[in-house]
């Protein structure tokens, strides 16, 4: 279910790899990340329909990791999707003039830049998955805002 570098047509591994983890601490850190997202962004992530953005974020995270990290042999984990969910919720908060969202969004961008500046961690931390997730989270903010505006115009 984790995807190896050569997928041989097993496209579903782009999804299932996000649900697998290398070890128990890895799983618990990701569970803690979901919990922290719920605590920090109760308005942005409280309804089930708010979580629809997770699938495109998840796919983007996996695809960017697959393309961007050619030496990473097996990818597993949810952190790229977490980066995307944090980017999505934090940017939505920032655009709604909530200062905590803006602060977290800036911190997330700084964290990604610092990760890119430490190439020796590239095979330990899925930096490209984080980038792919965050980019998709940002894109989903603008997509959902446009969709909501179109629906309100009807």
Beta strands, then each sheet from edge to edge (+ up, - down):
strand 1: 3-4
strand 2: 74-75
sheet 1: 1+ 2-
end
